[in-house]
């Protein structure tokens, strides 16, 4: 796309439509995720915390607070409830005993894995009318968009 095309009304209309569709998609995913979680004893914020621990490994409450954009005290309460339900455990850092990390326990891993698989089945159903080529293109475009967003 050349400079003139990027300055056109058509270009801005396309961008506006993409933003709107992404907002709606995010809302639908969030709602579907909450429906799936109703079968479990965790809240949506606990699910997000478990996801971060599942994907990034052990971290401090401060690190988890930053990733979730929550107050330290809110994250502490969240971790307390998850620890009570035996999803996570506080462990002392072997290199610095003053540091306490949150460790995802097997029960938490199983829970996250089950919910993510259910979300993937839902997405598979939604994409049922797409060809394999269309799904592959969608994946590539999302990966490219994600990369660009991380860099900016």
Rosetta blueprint (number, residue, H / E / L):
1 X L
2 X L
3 X H
4 X H
5 X H
6 X H
7 X L
8 X L
9 X H
10 X H
11 X H
12 X H
13 X H
14 X H
15 X H
16 X H
17 X H
18 X H
19 X H
20 X H
21 X H
22 X H
23 X H
24 X H
25 X H
26 X H
27 X H
28 X H
29 X H
30 X H
31 X H
32 X H
33 X H
34 X H
35 X H
36 X H
37 X H
38 X L
39 X L
40 X L
41 X L
42 X L
43 X L
44 X H
45 X H
46 X H
47 X H
48 X H
49 X H
50 X H
51 X H
52 X H
53 X H
54 X H
55 X H
56 X H
57 X L
58 X L
59 X E
60 X L
61 X H
62 X H
63 X H
64 X H
65 X H
66 X H
67 X H
68 X H
69 X L
70 X L
71 X L
72 X H
73 X H
74 X H
75 X H
76 X H
77 X H
78 X H
79 X H
80 X H
81 X H
82 X H
83 X H
84 X H
85 X L
86 X L
87 X L
88 X E
89 X E
90 X E
91 X E
92 X E
93 X L
94 X L
95 X L
96 X L
97 X L
98 X L
99 X L
100 X E
101 X E
102 X E
103 X E
104 X E
105 X L
106 X H
107 X H
108 X H
109 X H
110 X H
111 X H
112 X H
113 X H
114 X H
115 X H
116 X H
117 X H
118 X H
119 X H
120 X H
121 X H
122 X H
123 X H
124 X H
125 X H
126 X H
127 X L
128 X L
129 X L
130 X L
131 X L
132 X H
133 X H
134 X H
135 X H
136 X H
137 X H
138 X H
139 X H
140 X H
141 X H
142 X H
143 X H
144 X H
145 X H
146 X H
147 X H
148 X H
149 X H
150 X H
151 X H
152 X L
